[in-house]
Amino acid sequence: MLQAEIWDAETAERYDTPGTGMFAPEVLGPTVDRLAELAAGGRALEFAIGTGRVAIPLAQRGVPVTGVELSRPMIDRLRAKVDEATIPVTVGDMATTVVPGEYHLVYLVFNTISNLLSQAEQVQCFRNAARHLAPGGCFVIELWVPELRKLPPGQQAVVWNSEPGYIGLDTYDVLNQYVVSHHFRFDESRQAQLGRSPHRYIWPSELDLMGQLAGFELESRHADWTGAEFTADSRSHVSVYRLPRG
């Protein structure tokens, strides 16, 4: 399934959940705080900007934000909130699309780099970030840690979330580092709605090597946006990569 088919008008319409989930203040607040700090008064570029979940509050903090986004329906949702002059967006993919200007911060949130389904494309994404950054600029990635320790021998699926009306599970192809996320939504009826998205998962050490290939050094890695310690039990991480200053 192509990414453009996954992020279609139906997905874009139900993506925003104001005040809850990814949009909850306790989730969004620390994200914007940390990105504003890393922007350090400079310009920011968001790869896969989506409907503006992060970009809009970051721009409201005074950070000039530009975006790259493959899905036109997601851009349409963004445009219903802010105009092109407020947050310019270029249609394209995060691995190869080049936008004008030089930035102090490039960022990718909520596992989006895993939407690139090959190692080569993921390395290209790092190189594309470096291409847009001024010397000393940083590239920030939020990414989940593959939960392979939860896979018993012979089992290919992990349930990673179960709550009223929703079950999320991942099916793994460990040979190719490929995972498909399945999202089941249901009510009291006998019917359920299924959404699926493919990903290539990346180990933190592999991500660091991708950074090195693009000229970055790992500056920090934490378990979340608040700066919690990253441990062997962390389910995700926020990694900051920085280019040399000169």
Contacts in CASP RR format, 6 or more apart in sequence:
PFRMAT RR
TARGET T0000
AUTHOR 0000-0000-0000
METHOD contacts of the structure
MODEL  1
MLQAEIWDAETAERYDTPGTGMFAPEVLGPTVDRLAELAAGGRALEFAIG
TGRVAIPLAQRGVPVTGVELSRPMIDRLRAKVDEATIPVTVGDMATTVVP
GEYHLVYLVFNTISNLLSQAEQVQCFRNAARHLAPGGCFVIELWVPELRK
LPPGQQAVVWNSEPGYIGLDTYDVLNQYVVSHHFRFDESRQAQLGRSPHR
YIWPSELDLMGQLAGFELESRHADWTGAEFTADSRSHVSVYRLPRG
1 196 0 8 1.000
1 197 0 8 1.000
1 198 0 8 1.000
3 70 0 8 1.000
3 71 0 8 1.000
3 93 0 8 1.000
3 115 0 8 1.000
4 70 0 8 1.000
4 71 0 8 1.000
6 196 0 8 1.000
6 197 0 8 1.000
7 50 0 8 1.000
7 70 0 8 1.000
7 71 0 8 1.000
7 73 0 8 1.000
7 74 0 8 1.000
8 71 0 8 1.000
8 73 0 8 1.000
9 73 0 8 1.000
9 76 0 8 1.000
11 71 0 8 1.000
11 73 0 8 1.000
12 51 0 8 1.000
12 71 0 8 1.000
12 73 0 8 1.000
12 74 0 8 1.000
12 76 0 8 1.000
12 77 0 8 1.000
13 73 0 8 1.000
13 77 0 8 1.000
15 50 0 8 1.000
15 51 0 8 1.000
15 74 0 8 1.000
15 77 0 8 1.000
16 23 0 8 1.000
16 51 0 8 1.000
16 53 0 8 1.000
16 77 0 8 1.000
17 23 0 8 1.000
19 25 0 8 1.000
21 27 0 8 1.000
22 28 0 8 1.000
22 53 0 8 1.000
22 110 0 8 1.000
23 53 0 8 1.000
28 53 0 8 1.000
28 54 0 8 1.000
28 57 0 8 1.000
29 57 0 8 1.000
29 225 0 8 1.000
30 224 0 8 1.000
30 225 0 8 1.000
30 226 0 8 1.000
31 54 0 8 1.000
31 109 0 8 1.000
31 142 0 8 1.000
31 225 0 8 1.000
32 54 0 8 1.000
32 57 0 8 1.000
32 58 0 8 1.000
32 61 0 8 1.000
33 225 0 8 1.000
34 140 0 8 1.000
34 225 0 8 1.000
34 226 0 8 1.000
34 227 0 8 1.000
34 238 0 8 1.000
35 44 0 8 1.000
35 54 0 8 1.000
35 58 0 8 1.000
35 63 0 8 1.000
35 105 0 8 1.000
35 107 0 8 1.000
35 140 0 8 1.000
36 58 0 8 1.000
36 61 0 8 1.000
36 62 0 8 1.000
36 63 0 8 1.000
38 105 0 8 1.000
38 107 0 8 1.000
38 138 0 8 1.000
38 140 0 8 1.000
38 240 0 8 1.000
39 58 0 8 1.000
39 63 0 8 1.000
39 104 0 8 1.000
39 105 0 8 1.000
40 104 0 8 1.000
40 105 0 8 1.000
41 63 0 8 1.000
41 104 0 8 1.000
42 63 0 8 1.000
42 64 0 8 1.000
42 103 0 8 1.000
42 104 0 8 1.000
42 105 0 8 1.000
43 63 0 8 1.000
43 64 0 8 1.000
43 65 0 8 1.000
43 66 0 8 1.000
43 101 0 8 1.000
43 102 0 8 1.000
43 103 0 8 1.000
43 104 0 8 1.000
43 105 0 8 1.000
44 58 0 8 1.000
44 63 0 8 1.000
44 64 0 8 1.000
44 65 0 8 1.000
44 66 0 8 1.000
44 103 0 8 1.000
44 104 0 8 1.000
44 105 0 8 1.000
44 106 0 8 1.000
44 107 0 8 1.000
45 65 0 8 1.000
45 66 0 8 1.000
45 67 0 8 1.000
45 68 0 8 1.000
45 99 0 8 1.000
45 103 0 8 1.000
45 105 0 8 1.000
45 106 0 8 1.000
45 107 0 8 1.000
45 132 0 8 1.000
46 52 0 8 1.000
46 54 0 8 1.000
46 55 0 8 1.000
46 65 0 8 1.000
46 66 0 8 1.000
46 67 0 8 1.000
46 68 0 8 1.000
46 106 0 8 1.000
46 107 0 8 1.000
46 108 0 8 1.000
46 109 0 8 1.000
47 67 0 8 1.000
47 68 0 8 1.000
47 94 0 8 1.000
47 106 0 8 1.000
47 107 0 8 1.000
47 108 0 8 1.000
47 112 0 8 1.000
47 125 0 8 1.000
47 128 0 8 1.000
47 129 0 8 1.000
48 68 0 8 1.000
48 69 0 8 1.000
48 70 0 8 1.000
48 94 0 8 1.000
48 108 0 8 1.000
48 112 0 8 1.000
48 115 0 8 1.000
49 55 0 8 1.000
49 65 0 8 1.000
49 67 0 8 1.000
49 68 0 8 1.000
49 69 0 8 1.000
49 74 0 8 1.000
49 75 0 8 1.000
49 78 0 8 1.000
49 87 0 8 1.000
49 89 0 8 1.000
50 69 0 8 1.000
50 71 0 8 1.000
50 74 0 8 1.000
50 75 0 8 1.000
50 77 0 8 1.000
50 78 0 8 1.000
51 74 0 8 1.000
51 77 0 8 1.000
51 78 0 8 1.000
51 81 0 8 1.000
52 77 0 8 1.000
52 78 0 8 1.000
52 81 0 8 1.000
52 82 0 8 1.000
52 87 0 8 1.000
53 109 0 8 1.000
54 107 0 8 1.000
54 109 0 8 1.000
55 65 0 8 1.000
55 67 0 8 1.000
55 78 0 8 1.000
55 87 0 8 1.000
56 78 0 8 1.000
56 81 0 8 1.000
56 82 0 8 1.000
56 87 0 8 1.000
58 65 0 8 1.000
59 65 0 8 1.000
59 82 0 8 1.000
59 86 0 8 1.000
59 87 0 8 1.000
63 105 0 8 1.000
65 87 0 8 1.000
66 87 0 8 1.000
66 88 0 8 1.000
66 89 0 8 1.000
66 90 0 8 1.000
66 99 0 8 1.000
66 103 0 8 1.000
67 87 0 8 1.000
67 88 0 8 1.000
67 89 0 8 1.000
67 90 0 8 1.000
67 99 0 8 1.000
68 89 0 8 1.000
68 90 0 8 1.000
68 92 0 8 1.000
68 93 0 8 1.000
68 94 0 8 1.000
68 97 0 8 1.000
68 99 0 8 1.000
69 75 0 8 1.000
69 78 0 8 1.000
69 89 0 8 1.000
69 90 0 8 1.000
69 91 0 8 1.000
69 92 0 8 1.000
70 91 0 8 1.000
70 92 0 8 1.000
70 93 0 8 1.000
70 94 0 8 1.000
72 91 0 8 1.000
75 89 0 8 1.000
75 91 0 8 1.000
78 87 0 8 1.000
78 89 0 8 1.000
88 99 0 8 1.000
90 97 0 8 1.000
90 99 0 8 1.000
91 97 0 8 1.000
93 116 0 8 1.000
94 108 0 8 1.000
94 112 0 8 1.000
94 113 0 8 1.000
94 116 0 8 1.000
94 125 0 8 1.000
94 128 0 8 1.000
95 116 0 8 1.000
95 121 0 8 1.000
95 122 0 8 1.000
95 124 0 8 1.000
95 125 0 8 1.000
95 128 0 8 1.000
96 124 0 8 1.000
96 128 0 8 1.000
97 128 0 8 1.000
98 128 0 8 1.000
98 131 0 8 1.000
98 132 0 8 1.000
99 132 0 8 1.000
101 132 0 8 1.000
102 132 0 8 1.000
102 133 0 8 1.000
102 134 0 8 1.000
103 132 0 8 1.000
103 133 0 8 1.000
103 134 0 8 1.000
103 137 0 8 1.000
104 133 0 8 1.000
104 134 0 8 1.000
104 136 0 8 1.000
104 137 0 8 1.000
104 138 0 8 1.000
105 133 0 8 1.000
105 137 0 8 1.000
105 138 0 8 1.000
105 139 0 8 1.000
105 140 0 8 1.000
106 129 0 8 1.000
106 132 0 8 1.000
106 133 0 8 1.000
106 138 0 8 1.000
106 139 0 8 1.000
106 140 0 8 1.000
107 139 0 8 1.000
107 140 0 8 1.000
107 141 0 8 1.000
108 125 0 8 1.000
108 139 0 8 1.000
108 140 0 8 1.000
108 141 0 8 1.000
108 142 0 8 1.000
109 142 0 8 1.000
110 142 0 8 1.000
111 142 0 8 1.000
111 143 0 8 1.000
111 144 0 8 1.000
111 199 0 8 1.000
111 236 0 8 1.000
113 122 0 8 1.000
113 125 0 8 1.000
113 141 0 8 1.000
113 143 0 8 1.000
113 202 0 8 1.000
114 143 0 8 1.000
114 144 0 8 1.000
114 179 0 8 1.000
114 199 0 8 1.000
114 200 0 8 1.000
114 201 0 8 1.000
114 202 0 8 1.000
115 197 0 8 1.000
115 199 0 8 1.000
116 122 0 8 1.000
116 124 0 8 1.000
116 125 0 8 1.000
116 200 0 8 1.000
117 178 0 8 1.000
117 198 0 8 1.000
117 199 0 8 1.000
117 200 0 8 1.000
118 200 0 8 1.000
119 177 0 8 1.000
119 200 0 8 1.000
119 206 0 8 1.000
119 210 0 8 1.000
122 200 0 8 1.000
122 202 0 8 1.000
122 210 0 8 1.000
123 210 0 8 1.000
123 213 0 8 1.000
123 214 0 8 1.000
126 139 0 8 1.000
126 210 0 8 1.000
126 211 0 8 1.000
126 213 0 8 1.000
126 214 0 8 1.000
126 216 0 8 1.000
126 241 0 8 1.000
127 213 0 8 1.000
127 214 0 8 1.000
129 139 0 8 1.000
129 214 0 8 1.000
130 139 0 8 1.000
130 214 0 8 1.000
130 215 0 8 1.000
130 216 0 8 1.000
130 243 0 8 1.000
133 139 0 8 1.000
133 243 0 8 1.000
134 243 0 8 1.000
135 243 0 8 1.000
135 244 0 8 1.000
135 245 0 8 1.000
135 246 0 8 1.000
136 242 0 8 1.000
136 243 0 8 1.000
136 244 0 8 1.000
136 245 0 8 1.000
136 246 0 8 1.000
137 242 0 8 1.000
137 243 0 8 1.000
138 219 0 8 1.000
138 240 0 8 1.000
138 241 0 8 1.000
138 242 0 8 1.000
138 243 0 8 1.000
139 211 0 8 1.000
139 216 0 8 1.000
139 240 0 8 1.000
139 241 0 8 1.000
139 242 0 8 1.000
140 238 0 8 1.000
140 239 0 8 1.000
140 240 0 8 1.000
140 241 0 8 1.000
141 207 0 8 1.000
141 238 0 8 1.000
141 239 0 8 1.000
141 241 0 8 1.000
142 225 0 8 1.000
142 236 0 8 1.000
142 237 0 8 1.000
142 238 0 8 1.000
143 202 0 8 1.000
143 207 0 8 1.000
143 236 0 8 1.000
143 237 0 8 1.000
143 239 0 8 1.000
144 201 0 8 1.000
144 235 0 8 1.000
144 236 0 8 1.000
145 203 0 8 1.000
145 204 0 8 1.000
145 234 0 8 1.000
145 235 0 8 1.000
145 236 0 8 1.000
145 237 0 8 1.000
146 172 0 8 1.000
146 177 0 8 1.000
146 179 0 8 1.000
146 201 0 8 1.000
146 203 0 8 1.000
147 158 0 8 1.000
147 160 0 8 1.000
147 170 0 8 1.000
147 235 0 8 1.000
148 172 0 8 1.000
148 174 0 8 1.000
150 158 0 8 1.000
151 158 0 8 1.000
151 172 0 8 1.000
151 174 0 8 1.000
156 171 0 8 1.000
156 172 0 8 1.000
156 173 0 8 1.000
157 169 0 8 1.000
157 170 0 8 1.000
157 171 0 8 1.000
157 172 0 8 1.000
158 169 0 8 1.000
158 170 0 8 1.000
158 172 0 8 1.000
159 167 0 8 1.000
159 168 0 8 1.000
159 169 0 8 1.000
160 168 0 8 1.000
160 169 0 8 1.000
160 170 0 8 1.000
161 167 0 8 1.000
161 168 0 8 1.000
162 168 0 8 1.000
165 185 0 8 1.000
165 186 0 8 1.000
165 187 0 8 1.000
166 183 0 8 1.000
166 184 0 8 1.000
166 185 0 8 1.000
166 186 0 8 1.000
167 184 0 8 1.000
168 181 0 8 1.000
168 182 0 8 1.000
168 183 0 8 1.000
168 184 0 8 1.000
169 181 0 8 1.000
169 182 0 8 1.000
169 184 0 8 1.000
170 179 0 8 1.000
170 180 0 8 1.000
170 181 0 8 1.000
170 182 0 8 1.000
171 179 0 8 1.000
171 180 0 8 1.000
171 182 0 8 1.000
172 178 0 8 1.000
172 179 0 8 1.000
173 179 0 8 1.000
176 200 0 8 1.000
177 200 0 8 1.000
177 201 0 8 1.000
177 202 0 8 1.000
178 198 0 8 1.000
178 199 0 8 1.000
178 200 0 8 1.000
178 201 0 8 1.000
179 198 0 8 1.000
179 199 0 8 1.000
179 200 0 8 1.000
179 201 0 8 1.000
180 196 0 8 1.000
180 197 0 8 1.000
180 198 0 8 1.000
180 199 0 8 1.000
181 196 0 8 1.000
181 197 0 8 1.000
181 198 0 8 1.000
181 199 0 8 1.000
182 194 0 8 1.000
182 195 0 8 1.000
182 196 0 8 1.000
183 194 0 8 1.000
183 195 0 8 1.000
183 196 0 8 1.000
183 197 0 8 1.000
184 192 0 8 1.000
184 193 0 8 1.000
184 194 0 8 1.000
184 195 0 8 1.000
185 192 0 8 1.000
185 193 0 8 1.000
185 194 0 8 1.000
186 192 0 8 1.000
186 193 0 8 1.000
202 210 0 8 1.000
204 221 0 8 1.000
204 237 0 8 1.000
204 239 0 8 1.000
207 239 0 8 1.000
208 218 0 8 1.000
208 239 0 8 1.000
211 218 0 8 1.000
211 241 0 8 1.000
215 243 0 8 1.000
215 244 0 8 1.000
216 241 0 8 1.000
216 242 0 8 1.000
216 243 0 8 1.000
217 241 0 8 1.000
217 242 0 8 1.000
217 244 0 8 1.000
218 239 0 8 1.000
218 240 0 8 1.000
218 241 0 8 1.000
219 240 0 8 1.000
219 241 0 8 1.000
219 242 0 8 1.000
220 239 0 8 1.000
220 240 0 8 1.000
221 230 0 8 1.000
221 237 0 8 1.000
221 238 0 8 1.000
221 239 0 8 1.000
221 240 0 8 1.000
222 228 0 8 1.000
222 229 0 8 1.000
222 230 0 8 1.000
222 237 0 8 1.000
222 238 0 8 1.000
223 229 0 8 1.000
223 230 0 8 1.000
223 231 0 8 1.000
223 234 0 8 1.000
223 235 0 8 1.000
223 236 0 8 1.000
223 237 0 8 1.000
223 238 0 8 1.000
224 236 0 8 1.000
224 238 0 8 1.000
225 238 0 8 1.000
227 238 0 8 1.000
228 234 0 8 1.000
230 237 0 8 1.000
END
